[in-house]
């Protein structure tokens, strides 16, 4: 059979590879292209995660497996491949590799034998989403229990097969070895197509972390070469037969409502279909350039409403903040104290700036909807689609190919919903890809905030009273890790003029910035070394350990050159314990600041993959530089004024200091997530280093939008 041309079938080269390998009588080439038309095969081929036999067997029975059984999480194929199912998704944090390591460890197989099926609402158990650094501490143990339960079940089957009494069986590389005669049985032979419907044993013995052979090692990223070579396909790369390209008309400002619209010129463009449902106006075209051109010639009139600007932001957040009754004991102590440190901190909105803007591809087959989209919450998007179209959830399948970063910014499914609306209207698959400008303007931001802190010390230099209020930014990380006789920490919700939502480490970046700045300034008032002052007020042994390890690696006690400053900060976030030391140089006269060195220590229990953990820490540090130094969303009259990478400053190569990572491996403790906590120490450590070098306190993020210490 002659291969069809790429342009005829809309296929990727690797799709041909699978087609050529398809020899199973269950899936003929004709049926293959039939599945291509439904969109089902397209995902399987683009993601390269299921064999052709698995494709043929997909169906309702796969979805009816109870989630407390082994089969819901792990299946063994006839080829010996072990398929692991999880609703968690890969957004660059390398959980495909770390989760595979945990399963491989319990089953005594190499990582290459593990095939991770992730983020598919039809195939994987329900999952609320990939956020909050919860994958490692929550999903990891689930998969380990399922794998260990499967291991023990296979051992039982081997004992039955060989008519053995209870004894020791050796497991190695997917085989169980007879204890006496040298025979062996593969996992595939023992499973033999069984559904593995036995319940997961919650009390099964796990491999102790001290005996790990696969977990705890720097296994290379699974499918890493596909990302390096560009072979990996994101949603924006996907093509289905007959697919059209969609664009959506956006209002000129926040809160604007459509008054009048003239779409005649756009409708006259060959191949363009305009779709209008109330205020939703979109169109489809045979290619993205035609779609963009047709959108540009739509004439629309909008009703706008007054909107605040950035200059009004912090006053607005404070004035509209929720009022709460304070703690009278704390208030009395502050009123009676001889010296109270009272400070205000202001935190700007910042954008997520993912490498890949939002993208969605949708296809309807009768009343069945399939959506491919880059999201951290496939099941959440499924629920959004259910509400939008008022159809049963079972009729909706959401698939998340690995996506180009999220940072908490891709919890919603806008692009997928827009693609589904357009696809339903035109009866063909439709792909919607947001532009960078749309991503800046219409995605949500890290919340802005106002933080007010008051504190006082007892005669012995320990914290006596602590009063801390966050307006709008959030409650994450709001509790001080230091021992205080009386404390009051409150979050006050407020009206946000811009759309806001989750961001890496949530409000911990803001709250720990304020907490650690306040601590440094208290140490200065007490005329104490900042490290000694923190240690005097810390009772948490894990935080003390990471603080001491970091300052030792940094050389905290070493003499520093003139014009240089040292700063440190620490915190405990989502099971991770972090400390960061910064060295900066502040030029006299000009006030120019150069970040010279950053050392970050991190402890998150037993380390699953040291190399990938180090990458996560470095990624947090580099992203944290942007929010610390210059990232801020500028807006006025409902418009985002810096909605481009040329106007919105993110860290560049020239901004990157020397970065060192110190990892503390605690095999005696459960593994925690690592994608968020290391970001929180960057801003306060730099702020405190600038204060040390110049005497300037900067209580606002970003601190250095001009690169200079404000005079």
C-alpha angles and dihedrals in degrees: 000000000000116000114248115239117264092242091052096055103024091233134154120231092252089056088063089051091057092044090054091049093050106109100140112118086219091072117039122190090251091055089045091061090042088059089046087061092053092052091236096108093042092068094044091052097041091050094038091212107122132051123235090255091056089049091057092049098051112119149112093304089064090059096046095064110120112246093228091065129089091239092063089064108023136028131177118219127213088251090059094252113142113220116204120196125207135155089220116108137217116241098160099291091108097236090143086068099039094047090047089052092054092051093043090052093056094044097043093233131126117262090245088069092060119089114192117212105195141177101002114132093205098049107030132063117263114280128180093219148285104279143100094051086278101132097083099041096039111024094034094062091044092055093043091054091048091048094047091047089052090048092054091045091053090050090053091050090050091051089052093046093052096035091235129160120235108298148125118305124187118226120197135159096341097318136102114214125215108243094228119017104041095245120138139193125207122230088243092055092050095045091043095179094313116156091229090224094164112123119256109261106233090195099048116132115257127207105268113246090237089063098047116137101172104019109065093039131100098254109180118253112279110245087004093143091058089062093045094050096039093244092125112096121217123198089266090058096051122110129189127189110275092008120165130202120241136207130184128212111238126201117249094239141015112280095017117145127206114254106168134358137187114196098164096108092050093048089054093060109104113258095009122128119189118211121197126179111165108299091349110099122172141144142206131219138173092256138018095248093056090046092053092047093049091049090052093058096053109111114216135172118206136197108225131193129209113275131190122246134222091267089064096042106101096040089050094050092050096044094048095041119124112261120229135179112259131224109272095202091055090047092051092050092050092048091050095045120105094221127024125183107217120181141165125213127196124203122194126214113262131192127236095229096196116194089238117049117217116293134176136183119193135186130180122206105184105304092340118103127197120188127185112196142150103250139140090218113048092167090047090054089048088057091048090053091048091055092045097051101024094228129131116278089235087067092059126076120186119191124188116201111198105287134211101258131305112191089192091305099106104062092116133065107222098138092046092050092048091049090049092051092051093043092052091050097049100032095232136093111278131195123203120192119183117225120235088255091054090049090054095044106037107028116086126263137223103269120262117227152179118224124192119191133183126178143160137193133231121233091267091058095254124129111272105173132012125185116180129173128182118194114203100327095094146257101262110119092004096130114085114237090215126097110256128176093220126008140171120190119176138175117211117199114220141182109274117209090205132048108266138181147138122347132174106297090000113227092344089094090059099038096046090046088058096040095050093043089052091049093051092049091049089052089052092051089049089047090234132137107263092233094049091046092053094046090051090056099038124094099167107102095201093054090046091052095051091044092053094045091050097047090047092053090045095049095237095178096048118108114260128217121256113278090023125113135195124213136174140189137175141185148162116239130170095338094316126110117208140177128181131193122195134194117199138174122219114194112223114239098012096051091217112161125211121188104219106175141004125190117187124188119196136184122183103159120262110007115233099190117007097195094050092043090054089050090052091052093048090047090053092049094050093046090046090057091065096053091042098050115024119341114119135141112237117205142164135173092003095307129115105229101194102043098148139068089247091058101031109066119221124174114289130194090266091057095056116104127200104289125202125182125205114194122197110203111205105187088175093065134065116262116259131196120274108190098097119019099074092064095066100072098052101080099041094045090053092045091052092046090053089051090050092051101041111012090242118134112206111194099176136082120252093039103187112029088154096037091246136100106256111245 
